[in-house]
């Protein structure tokens, strides 16, 4: 996939492209720069070691990055399962730098990632999202994801309370 320019709702431009291993340090920098609000419903910390573990199996990843002014401002990927019984399925994640929330970047990245998943022959995707993360849930539902289950009180929030986590799925075709 060649870099694809996207104009955001606020007029800024970003470029979407597939992740390359030489992007690793910039990806580490993006995660290190995320605010506590951007990570409120995430599972931080995303350290260099965690990111290296994610990237240790590149043949089984479909990964996109969004670039603005030579910095990574968005990361989305699908972990393709390799077990024969899970063939054609994967788990999806998406993270945006806080300066790029609510400007259409998540929509653009998810759309491109789903196109790549379909081209890659995937049948079904899952994702996990905290029940209170309504902006993310709304985005996923717009693309056809549906809640398939609830993990009750599975996420310990920054407020010291446990929160439900939704398991959402989408059959690609």
C-alpha positions in Angstrom: 0.0 0.0 0.0 1.4 3.3 -1.1 1.0 6.3 1.3 -2.5 7.7 1.1 -3.2 11.3 2.0 -6.2 12.0 4.1 -7.7 15.4 4.9 -9.1 15.5 8.4 -12.2 17.5 9.5 -10.0 20.2 11.0 -8.1 20.7 7.7 -4.9 18.9 8.7 -3.5 16.2 6.4 -2.1 12.9 7.4 -0.7 10.0 5.4 -1.8 6.4 6.0 0.5 3.5 5.1 1.4 0.1 6.2 3.7 -0.2 9.2 7.4 -1.0 8.4 9.9 -2.3 11.0 11.9 0.9 10.6 8.9 2.8 12.1 9.4 1.1 15.4 11.1 3.9 17.2 8.5 6.5 16.0 5.8 4.1 17.2 7.4 3.9 20.6 7.5 7.7 20.7 3.8 8.0 19.8 2.8 5.7 22.7 5.2 7.5 25.1 3.5 10.8 24.2 -0.1 9.7 24.8 -1.9 11.6 27.5 -3.6 9.9 30.5 -6.9 10.8 28.9 -6.0 9.2 25.6 -5.1 6.0 27.6 -8.1 6.2 30.0 -9.8 3.1 28.6 -6.6 1.5 27.3 -4.2 -0.9 29.0 -1.0 1.1 29.5 1.9 1.2 29.8 2.9 0.5 26.2 6.6 0.2 26.6 9.2 -0.4 24.0 9.2 -4.1 25.2 5.5 -4.4 24.7 5.6 -2.8 21.3 8.5 -5.1 20.3 6.5 -8.1 21.4 3.6 -6.9 19.2 5.9 -6.5 16.3 7.8 -9.7 16.7 5.4 -11.5 14.4 5.1 -9.2 11.5 4.0 -11.9 9.0 0.8 -12.3 11.1 0.1 -8.6 11.5 -1.8 -6.2 9.3 -0.6 -2.8 10.7 -1.2 0.7 9.6 0.2 4.0 10.8 -0.9 7.6 10.3 1.9 10.2 9.8 1.6 13.9 10.4 4.8 16.1 10.2 6.9 13.0 10.1 5.5 11.7 13.4 3.2 8.8 14.0 -0.1 10.0 15.3 -2.2 6.8 14.8 -1.6 3.1 14.9 -4.1 0.4 14.0 -3.5 -3.3 13.6 -4.9 -6.8 13.4 -3.3 -9.7 15.0 -4.0 -12.7 12.7 -4.4 -15.9 14.6 -2.3 -18.7 13.3 -3.9 -21.8 15.0 -5.7 -23.8 12.3 -9.0 -23.6 14.2 -8.8 -19.8 14.4 -7.6 -19.4 10.8 -9.1 -16.4 9.1 -9.8 -14.5 12.4 -8.0 -11.8 14.2 -8.0 -9.2 17.0 -8.1 -5.5 16.1 -6.7 -2.5 18.0 -6.5 1.2 17.2 -4.9 4.1 19.1 -4.8 7.7 18.2 -2.7 10.5 19.6 -4.9 12.8 21.7 -4.3 15.7 19.3 -6.1 13.6 16.6 -9.3 12.6 18.4 -12.6 13.5 16.8 -11.3 14.7 13.5 -12.0 11.6 11.4 -8.7 9.8 11.7 -10.1 6.8 13.5 -12.7 6.4 10.8 -10.2 6.7 8.0 -7.8 4.2 9.7 -10.5 1.7 10.5 -11.8 1.8 6.9 -8.4 1.2 5.4 -7.6 -1.6 7.9 -10.9 -3.4 7.2 -10.1 -3.2 3.4 -6.7 -4.7 4.1 -8.3 -7.5 6.2 -10.7 -8.4 3.5 -7.9 -8.4 0.8 -5.9 -10.6 3.2 -8.7 -13.2 3.3 -9.8 -12.7 6.9 -13.2 -13.9 7.8 -13.9 -12.4 11.2 -12.5 -9.8 13.5 -12.8 -9.2 17.2 -12.0 -6.3 19.4 -12.2 -5.4 23.1 -13.5 -2.1 24.3 -14.4 -0.8 27.8 -18.2 -0.3 28.1 -17.9 3.4 29.0 -15.8 4.2 25.9 -18.8 5.3 23.9 -16.9 7.2 21.1 -15.0 4.1 20.2 -18.1 1.9 20.5 -20.0 4.3 18.2 -17.1 4.1 15.6 -17.0 0.3 15.7 -20.8 0.1 15.3 -20.8 2.4 12.3 -18.6 -0.2 10.6 -20.9 -3.1 11.5 -19.2 -4.4 14.7 -21.7 -5.8 17.2 -21.4 -6.6 20.8 -21.0 -10.4 21.2 -20.3 -10.6 24.9 -19.5 -8.8 28.1 -16.6 -9.5 30.4 -18.1 -8.2 33.7 -15.8 -6.1 35.8 -12.8 -7.1 33.8 -11.0 -3.7 33.7 -9.6 -1.8 36.7 -10.0 1.8 35.8 -7.9 4.7 37.0 -10.7 5.5 39.4 -10.1 2.3 41.3 -13.4 0.7 40.1 -13.8 -2.3 37.9 -15.5 -1.7 34.5 -17.2 -4.1 32.0 -15.4 -4.8 28.8 -17.4 -5.5 25.6 -16.3 -8.1 23.1 -17.3 -6.9 19.7 -17.1 -8.8 16.4 -17.5 -8.3 12.7 -17.9 -11.0 10.0 -16.1 -9.7 6.9 -17.7 -11.9 4.3 
